[in-house]
């Protein structure tokens, strides 16, 4: 992919690919309101606070309200190598769903789950719930069979696997330099 910026590893390639999806002018800048979208596209699960911290750290001095790819890539690469914003494991998700399902029905109703998601913790707005329902809900029962839903959420090779490999490579290069 030709983006006019030197990319030195797979992590940078993946970050730049996700970033460029939201670069509508092809100038390596995105509206900072899209930073959460870029992170989620990468497979991250940031809180609103984390998104706001990244916006503050990557907001352009020259173009306020926009993030420039090199600054964004440097900041986010570091966060990913530190495993920040990493999604919960399937086992942790299952344990959480089981707490919400004391009768062990293996599903939650749309109404119950929607109420929890819109009122507890990192709340979802109507737009976020509407985007989640097609993935979460069984169209026949109109319930959330959570084991099936968890399996839909799993990623094969996560960005965190790539970040770990790059981190190990950087450490090995640094060790080699010291010899």
C-alpha positions as a printed NumPy array, in Angstrom:
array([[  0.   ,   0.   ,   0.   ],
       [  1.435,   3.366,  -1.031],
       [  0.74 ,   5.992,   1.601],
       [  3.751,   8.273,   1.3  ],
       [  5.017,   7.373,   4.779],
       [  7.713,   4.826,   5.515],
       [  6.274,   1.829,   7.349],
       [  8.772,  -0.341,   9.178],
       [  6.656,  -3.257,  10.445],
       [  3.329,  -5.089,  10.237],
       [  1.888,  -3.13 ,  13.167],
       [  2.459,   0.182,  11.393],
       [  0.941,  -1.256,   8.2  ],
       [ -2.23 ,  -2.313,  10.036],
       [ -2.564,   0.996,  11.877],
       [ -2.08 ,   2.975,   8.665],
       [ -4.607,   0.827,   6.794],
       [ -7.24 ,   1.4  ,   9.477],
       [ -6.399,   5.111,   9.664],
       [ -6.603,   5.579,   5.887],
       [-10.153,   4.204,   5.797],
       [-11.195,   7.399,   7.595],
       [ -8.798,   9.695,   5.677],
       [-11.402,  11.08 ,   3.282],
       [ -9.055,  13.627,   1.672],
       [ -5.994,  11.406,   1.287],
       [ -3.839,  13.898,   3.208],
       [ -2.922,  11.599,   6.141],
       [ -5.253,  13.493,   8.487],
       [ -8.516,  12.299,  10.004],
       [-11.126,  14.09 ,  12.047],
       [-10.399,  13.272,  15.689],
       [-14.044,  12.216,  16.075],
       [-13.059,   9.118,  14.054],
       [-10.259,   8.003,  16.373],
       [-12.572,   5.657,  18.294],
       [-13.696,   4.146,  14.987],
       [-10.092,   3.537,  13.892],
       [ -9.273,   1.882,  17.225],
       [-12.355,  -0.351,  17.098],
       [-11.576,  -1.271,  13.478],
       [ -8.164,  -2.436,  14.721],
       [ -9.888,  -4.69 ,  17.269],
       [ -9.286,  -2.467,  20.29 ],
       [-11.927,  -1.918,  22.947],
       [-11.247,   1.602,  24.227],
       [-13.287,   3.362,  26.862],
       [-14.554,   6.856,  26.112],
       [-11.856,   8.152,  28.466],
       [ -9.123,   6.312,  26.536],
       [-10.414,   7.651,  23.215],
       [-10.38 ,  11.184,  24.628],
       [ -6.826,  10.705,  25.931],
       [ -5.674,   9.55 ,  22.486],
       [ -7.429,  12.498,  20.864],
       [ -5.643,  14.863,  23.25 ],
       [ -2.282,  13.186,  22.599],
       [ -2.601,  13.095,  18.802],
       [ -4.553,  16.288,  18.041],
       [ -2.669,  18.318,  15.432],
       [ -1.263,  21.699,  16.452],
       [ -1.439,  22.888,  12.826],
       [ -4.95 ,  21.496,  12.22 ],
       [ -6.874,  21.339,  15.528],
       [ -9.577,  18.68 ,  15.492],
       [ -7.527,  16.438,  13.221],
       [ -4.973,  13.71 ,  13.858],
       [ -1.971,  13.218,  11.565],
       [ -1.024,   9.647,  10.714],
       [  2.639,   9.67 ,  11.89 ],
       [  1.763,  11.103,  15.315],
       [ -1.242,   8.789,  15.654],
       [  0.775,   5.736,  14.57 ],
       [  3.598,   6.428,  17.025],
       [  1.217,   6.925,  19.935],
       [ -1.102,   3.999,  19.187],
       [  1.769,   1.597,  18.384],
       [  3.127,   2.177,  21.873],
       [ -0.302,   1.621,  23.464],
       [ -0.815,  -1.612,  21.546],
       [  2.605,  -2.943,  22.518],
       [  1.619,  -2.251,  26.136],
       [ -1.632,  -4.174,  25.464],
       [ -3.862,  -1.197,  26.278],
       [ -7.512,  -1.353,  25.165],
       [ -7.273,  -5.11 ,  24.678],
       [-10.602,  -6.944,  24.505],
       [-11.513,  -9.368,  27.246],
       [-10.752, -13.02 ,  26.594],
       [-13.617, -15.287,  25.554],
       [-13.391, -16.957,  28.991],
       [-13.785, -13.601,  30.794],
       [-16.738, -12.698,  28.565],
       [-18.374, -16.048,  29.29 ],
       [-17.875, -15.565,  33.039],
       [-19.472, -12.117,  32.808],
       [-22.463, -13.402,  30.851],
       [-22.906, -16.265,  33.317],
       [-23.131, -13.75 ,  36.17 ],
       [-25.929, -12.026,  34.241],
       [-27.654, -15.385,  33.7  ],
       [-28.095, -16.905,  37.191],
       [-30.749, -19.336,  35.867],
       [-28.203, -20.715,  33.348],
       [-30.558, -20.304,  30.368],
       [-27.504, -19.66 ,  28.1  ],
       [-29.163, -16.547,  26.664],
       [-30.186, -13.049,  27.692],
       [-33.246, -11.232,  26.465],
       [-32.771,  -8.234,  24.2  ],
       [-34.619,  -6.015,  26.682],
       [-32.517,  -7.073,  29.673],
       [-29.195,  -6.882,  27.839],
       [-30.157,  -3.569,  26.203],
       [-31.047,  -2.092,  29.587],
       [-27.715,  -3.201,  31.054],
       [-25.747,  -1.881,  28.081],
       [-27.485,   1.497,  28.139],
       [-27.458,   2.077,  31.908],
       [-24.43 ,   0.311,  33.444],
       [-20.669,   0.759,  33.104],
       [-19.417,   2.177,  29.791],
       [-22.925,   2.866,  28.473],
       [-23.956,   2.37 ,  24.856],
       [-26.131,   4.935,  23.114],
       [-29.011,   3.95 ,  20.819],
       [-26.804,   4.054,  17.721],
       [-24.24 ,   1.701,  19.302],
       [-26.971,  -0.706,  20.427],
       [-28.521,  -0.655,  16.948],
       [-25.121,  -1.559,  15.48 ],
       [-24.662,  -4.404,  17.998],
       [-28.076,  -6.067,  17.662],
       [-27.588,  -7.7  ,  14.224],
       [-24.482,  -9.485,  15.545],
       [-25.781, -10.321,  19.018],
       [-29.418, -11.287,  18.494],
       [-30.732, -14.592,  17.215],
       [-33.362, -13.454,  14.683],
       [-35.598, -16.434,  15.429],
       [-35.79 , -16.106,  19.225],
       [-34.945, -12.372,  19.49 ],
       [-32.601, -13.297,  22.372],
       [-28.827, -13.115,  22.77 ],
       [-27.403, -16.659,  22.882],
       [-24.199, -15.468,  24.484],
       [-21.87 , -18.378,  23.703],
       [-22.655, -17.932,  20.013],
       [-22.246, -14.154,  20.37 ],
       [-18.854, -14.524,  22.084],
       [-17.672, -16.742,  19.222],
       [-18.706, -14.059,  16.729],
       [-16.617, -11.508,  18.629],
       [-13.381, -13.507,  18.552],
       [-10.683, -12.387,  16.131],
       [ -8.225, -14.807,  14.55 ],
       [ -4.965, -12.85 ,  14.651],
       [ -5.441,  -9.839,  16.809],
       [ -3.592,  -6.569,  16.524],
       [ -2.163,  -7.411,  19.949],
       [ -0.446, -10.513,  18.558],
       [  1.146,  -8.318,  15.889],
       [  2.101,  -5.695,  18.499],
       [  3.715,  -8.366,  20.7  ],
       [  5.775,  -9.673,  17.766],
       [  6.941,  -6.143,  16.907],
       [  7.772,  -5.445,  20.561],
       [  9.878,  -8.628,  20.713],
       [ 11.599,  -7.727,  17.445],
       [ 12.421,  -4.217,  18.713],
       [ 13.79 ,  -5.663,  21.957],
       [ 15.937,  -8.154,  20.031],
       [ 17.254,  -5.351,  17.788],
       [ 18.066,  -3.251,  20.852],
       [ 19.847,  -6.211,  22.471],
       [ 21.82 ,  -6.78 ,  19.252],
       [ 22.912,  -3.123,  19.181],
       [ 24.352,  -3.419,  22.689],
       [ 26.663,  -6.282,  21.663]])
